[in-house]
Structure formats: C-alpha cells, structure tokens
Amino acid sequence: MSDHDVVIVGAGPVGLLLACLLAQEGIDVVVCERRLDVDDRSRAIGIHPPGLQTLDAVGLGERARAQGLQLDGGEVLCDGRTLASLDFPPARRVLILPQDRTDALLRGRLAELSGDALRRGHTVRGIRPDDDRVHLTVAVDDASGPDMVSAQRELTASVVVAADGVRSGIRDSLGIGWRARAGTARYLMIDVPDASGGARAQLHCAPGGLVESFPLPGGRRRWVALDGREERDRSAPAAEMFRDAIRARTGITPDIPDGERPVAFRARQHLAARTVQGRVILLGDAAHEVSPIGGQGMNLGWSDALRVASAIDRMLRGGRADLRGIEGRTRRAASAAQRRSRFYMSMGRPSHGLPLHARNAVIRVLGLAPLRGSAAGLITMRGI
Ligand SMILES: Cc1cc2nc3c(=O)[nH]c(=O)nc-3n(C[C@H](O)[C@H](O)[C@H](O)COP(=O)(O)OP(=O)(O)OC[C@H]3O[C@@H](n4cnc5c(N)ncnc54)[C@H](O)[C@@H]3O)c2cc1C
C-alpha cells in the first residue's frame, strides 16, 4: 500500500496541469515543489490551440481567455519590407498570457480540486522504485517560524511523475540519458510597457539576426533579439544598447525605459533517452527541452500530460496502460517540435548576400496564398 496514488515532482505549469487532470478524476495526487515562493519569471507567453484544449480540459480555458490577448497573426519582415503576412483563423488563434499568470491560474484550480495537493518547500532528494511502488526521500523546509527548519521524510506512491524541469534531478538519479539535439543560440529578452496596441506579432529576420516583438496583455510588449555579441562581451546590456541593436536591425526604436535590463537565455534542445522507467514517468521539460523560439515547450508538455493522465487513470483502476505507446508519442511529438524550432531559428540567423536572398525567397513562398494556411498551422502547432 502506498501513501499516495501519484506524486508529481515539480509545480511548474506541466506538473500543475497534470495534477489538475488527476485530481478531477478523484485520484489521490500530491505535488512536491522545492520552492517556498512563487516563480514570477514570465517565460512562456504563447498558448497554442492544443494548449488551450488542455486548459479547457481542466476548466481553465475561459479564465485564461479572459486574462489573455488573442494573437490574430503576424508579419515576417526583412529590412523594413514585409516578406509574409499570416492570419490565424479564429479557431487557431494563439492566446498570449505570461507564464506567471498561467501558473497562478493552475495553482488556483488545483486548490479548488484538492486543497492540500500542492506541498511547497518539499524537495525530492532521492528516488527508489521497486516492483509495486516508488519510494521518495523528501527534504521538507518550514519557514513559518523565525528560522528555517528542515526535516527529512519518506513518501511512497504507486506512480511518480518527474516534472522537475530541464535540469531534472530524477532523470539523473535514474541514469536516463539527456541527448542534445541540433538548434542552439543565445537571445536577449525584455517585457516592457507599450502603448502601440494591436494583436499581431512581428518577426524581423534581419541580416544582423532575429528580432521578435509580441504584444502582451495589459499594454505591454515582449522584445526578443538574437544576441550577436562575442562571448567576452556578454553581460546583460543596458536598455540603451539593446534599443540601439533593435533599431539597427529593424529601423524601429522600442520604448525600453532607461534602467531596465534585458535577460539573456540560451536556447537549447534535448530529448531524454527514455520517458518511462517502470512506475516513473518523465514529463514536460524533464522529458524534452525545446527551443523557446516558436514557443512550444509548455504546450507540448501539456499535450503529453493529457495522455499520461488517462494512462495513469487506467493503471490505477487495474487496467493495462500502454506506457510504451505513450513514450513513443511523446518522443515523436518532441522531435517534430524541435525540428520546427530549429527551422525558425535558422530563419533568424545573421545572413547576407545570396544566402539572405534565398532565405527571403523561402519565407515569401511560405506566405503565398496556397501555402499560407499550412504555414499558419505549422506555427500554431497543428499536428503536434
Ligand atoms: C524565454 C522563454 C520563453 C518561452 N516561451 C514559451 C512559449 O511561449 N510557449 C511555450 O509553450 N513554452 C515556452 N517556453 C518553455 C516553457 O517555459 C517550459 O517548457 C515550461 O516552463 C516547462 O514546464 P515544466 O513544468 O516542465 O518545468 P518547469 O517550469 O521548469 O518547472 C519545474 C519545477 O520543478 C521544481 N523542481 C525541480 N527540482 C525539484 C525537486 N527535486 N523537488 C521538487 N521540486 C523540484 C522547480 O522548482 C520548478 O518549479 C519558454 C521558455 C523560455 C526560457
């Protein structure tokens, strides 16, 4: 007999979504999250149609739509000229909602479904699977008194889901390989107030490198630019330097307040060698890292979570769950998303002369009427 049916390690958006799916089926689920505070970084902003379907499945679709901004399309530009203009049909619009707000919605929904499921300050330090359950060693931090107190506790679960992010300690403990896939580059990003309005994205595939600009809800805008600087110059640049770099590539001077600094991130792609090992399942970024260019990682993790939730439900009811089949689907979907992100990144590399003309020709062809629908489908994660 286990302490819980399911323990999920990690309360990021993917662990939380899975917890909601399981809790609403009446499954006894606990989420161990090492942080005592809330992660307020706004990483993911794009919720694609498959992601929105998963939010609908836990009763959050309407709340997310009410807080987010519907992106109805965007332009791909080079040197101020529009190469392609894509409109998303109403059923395939991308919802823009910063990840800290999505996470807050998911935490709220989980609290409605199962008040004590989320255990903050619970760091999983060890895992030992055996035939009929999985043993976890958990360090429990308590900051309610004047001093932080830590205690060690043992927990058992019939199934453990590791949704503990890209640097998954569970994946390492189980000795599961983490294989690098093509597609890496460094970017700078900032979210700033913006009075220009609108509900369209601009992707500048400039000779000097990619610049992306996305409207955010609440009168804000995200700017992302390929970081073309030498390794030795790579401290976070001041607002003025970032503004100048964007102006040089796009001719647009973004409204970035002095004193604000962009954050740097490196896009990488990896795939776990296995996503199922006995009664332990890797999910979300612990299973696959997809470049943020294209905004697919969280959405992909949510689609995996839908499949994993129904398999766990079947397993716990004594039925046969096709975990190998689920692993195959997860890996195929991740590979497809990684190929798409690699393509988007290649469209945003610095380029000049003939290679730039050839690239612009490819983008123009994708924007022609017969291919426009397929290109919009590609960007909005159709088929993944
Ligand atoms: C700049 C940027 C932009 C992005 N934009 C998009 C986008 O627009 N759309 C999109 O779909 N994706 C996007 N992504 C990707 C998205 O942010 C991730 O795919 C998503 O956060 C993965 O969620 P997760 O729950 O798997 O992992 P995480 O969000 O990393 O959460 C893992 C959690 O596990 C906890 N944890 C770790 N170890 C332990 C432990 N031992 N015990 C207990 N808890 C533990 C961590 O504290 C954390 O809370 C973007 C990423 C970046 C960096």
The ligand as a Tripos MOL2 file, in Angstrom:
@<TRIPOS>MOLECULE
LIG
   53    58     1     0     0
SMALL
NO_CHARGES

@<TRIPOS>ATOM
      1 C1         12.3530   32.7210  -22.5920 C.3       1 LIG1
      2 C2         11.4250   31.5400  -22.6840 C.ar      1 LIG1
      3 C3         10.2340   31.6700  -23.4020 C.ar      1 LIG1
      4 C4          9.3780   30.5760  -23.5240 C.ar      1 LIG1
      5 N1          8.2210   30.7300  -24.2340 N.ar      1 LIG1
      6 C5          7.3820   29.6880  -24.3710 C.ar      1 LIG1
      7 C6          6.1290   29.8500  -25.0240 C.ar      1 LIG1
      8 O1          5.7750   30.9610  -25.4610 O.2       1 LIG1
      9 N2          5.3100   28.7600  -25.1220 N.ar      1 LIG1
     10 C7          5.6650   27.5400  -24.6200 C.ar      1 LIG1
     11 O2          4.9040   26.5810  -24.7750 O.2       1 LIG1
     12 N3          6.8250   27.3650  -23.9510 N.ar      1 LIG1
     13 C8          7.6860   28.3970  -23.8060 C.ar      1 LIG1
     14 N4          8.8400   28.2600  -23.0870 N.ar      1 LIG1
     15 C9          9.1150   26.9530  -22.4540 C.3       1 LIG1
     16 C10         8.3910   26.8050  -21.0970 C.3       1 LIG1
     17 O3          8.7390   27.8800  -20.2330 O.3       1 LIG1
     18 C11         8.7620   25.4670  -20.4700 C.3       1 LIG1
     19 O4          8.5720   24.4570  -21.4300 O.3       1 LIG1
     20 C12         7.9200   25.1840  -19.2380 C.3       1 LIG1
     21 O5          8.2040   26.0530  -18.1580 O.3       1 LIG1
     22 C13         8.1820   23.7490  -18.7500 C.3       1 LIG1
     23 O6          7.3640   23.4910  -17.6530 O.3       1 LIG1
     24 P1          7.7010   22.2970  -16.6420 P.3       1 LIG1
     25 O7          6.5690   22.3000  -15.6820 O.co2     1 LIG1
     26 O8          8.0190   21.0670  -17.4070 O.co2     1 LIG1
     27 O9          9.0820   22.7230  -15.9470 O.3       1 LIG1
     28 P2          9.4560   23.9940  -15.0740 P.3       1 LIG1
     29 O10         8.6150   25.1610  -15.4280 O.co2     1 LIG1
     30 O11        10.9260   24.1430  -15.1790 O.co2     1 LIG1
     31 O12         9.0840   23.5780  -13.5860 O.3       1 LIG1
     32 C14         9.8240   22.6040  -12.8700 C.3       1 LIG1
     33 C15         9.5130   22.7600  -11.3910 C.3       1 LIG1
     34 O13        10.1230   21.6900  -10.6810 O.3       1 LIG1
     35 C16        10.6630   22.1930   -9.4700 C.3       1 LIG1
     36 N5         11.6970   21.2390   -9.0310 N.ar      1 LIG1
     37 C17        12.8690   20.9710   -9.6280 C.ar      1 LIG1
     38 N6         13.5480   20.0250   -8.9650 N.ar      1 LIG1
     39 C18        12.7770   19.6750   -7.8980 C.ar      1 LIG1
     40 C19        12.9290   18.7210   -6.8390 C.ar      1 LIG1
     41 N7         13.9870   17.9320   -6.7600 N.pl3     1 LIG1
     42 N8         11.9300   18.6220   -5.9230 N.ar      1 LIG1
     43 C20        10.8210   19.4180   -6.0060 C.ar      1 LIG1
     44 N9         10.6330   20.3300   -6.9770 N.ar      1 LIG1
     45 C21        11.5920   20.4560   -7.9390 C.ar      1 LIG1
     46 C22        11.1640   23.5780   -9.8510 C.3       1 LIG1
     47 O14        11.3250   24.4280   -8.7190 O.3       1 LIG1
     48 C23        10.0630   24.0540  -10.7880 C.3       1 LIG1
     49 O15         9.0220   24.7270  -10.0990 O.3       1 LIG1
     50 C24         9.7210   29.3270  -22.9460 C.ar      1 LIG1
     51 C25        10.9120   29.2020  -22.2260 C.ar      1 LIG1
     52 C26        11.7540   30.2930  -22.0770 C.ar      1 LIG1
     53 C27        13.0360   30.1470  -21.2940 C.3       1 LIG1
@<TRIPOS>BOND
     1     1     2 1
     2     2     3 ar
     3     2    52 ar
     4     3     4 ar
     5     4     5 ar
     6     4    50 ar
     7     5     6 ar
     8     6     7 ar
     9     6    13 1
    10     7     8 2
    11     7     9 ar
    12     9    10 ar
    13    10    11 2
    14    10    12 ar
    15    12    13 ar
    16    13    14 ar
    17    14    15 1
    18    14    50 ar
    19    15    16 1
    20    16    17 1
    21    16    18 1
    22    18    19 1
    23    18    20 1
    24    20    21 1
    25    20    22 1
    26    22    23 1
    27    23    24 1
    28    24    25 2
    29    24    26 1
    30    24    27 1
    31    27    28 1
    32    28    29 2
    33    28    30 1
    34    28    31 1
    35    31    32 1
    36    32    33 1
    37    33    34 1
    38    33    48 1
    39    34    35 1
    40    35    36 1
    41    35    46 1
    42    36    37 ar
    43    36    45 ar
    44    37    38 ar
    45    38    39 ar
    46    39    40 ar
    47    39    45 ar
    48    40    41 1
    49    40    42 ar
    50    42    43 ar
    51    43    44 ar
    52    44    45 ar
    53    46    47 1
    54    46    48 1
    55    48    49 1
    56    50    51 ar
    57    51    52 ar
    58    52    53 1
@<TRIPOS>SUBSTRUCTURE
     1 LIG1         1 GROUP 0 **** ****
